[in-house]
């Protein structure tokens, strides 16, 4: 797919999403809708740069999240003037977006450490929140066959929850402080110590926690809050 305006530049950062019969790609302030068969494309623009894109699983609808924390739903995306609706809760940039398998729900996450579920089928756009996660939400994945979501966090953990926002399991390995927390430039500002008895490494992990790491198994042993 040849997109002349973004091809051949060294600083290009393009994010792609797969839709039904089309691709959606974002580059800075431009949203590209590409027909899979004809390879034709149409370009839509916004004043603010977009950071993430997701495609509806059944309809020609695209969701984008920008650097101000706003989410836009683009309907009739192959028209020159698509219908847009704006949804704004995030106070920082949107890092992840994904639709539910039915397309009635939209999940979003960012640096606030809060997972947001938007009921986009209803005109009121009801929201449900899962707050106080252990890190910024980098990626959200929905299991199409089961009632579960998987959330990847920037503290190097994975949360498995159901769509009612009950946490089922945490997969946790070596952790570090998020780059968004406290404006820190180094991930381990509290330093590192060696337990003289068992040679475990003791250091800070996510905010408010100590972590114990085994140098024999190269695995995280546990976190202490």
Protein Blocks (a to p, Z undefined) as FASTA:
>chain_A
ZZfklgoiakbccdddddehiacddehjaccdddfklopacddddfbdcfbdcddfkbcc
dddddfkopacddehklbmbdcdddddfbfbdcfbdcddfkopaccdddfkopacdddfk
bmnlpadddehiabdcfbdcddfkbccdddddfkopacdddfkopafbdcdddddddfkg
goiabfblnopaddfklopacddddehiacdddfklopafbdcZZ
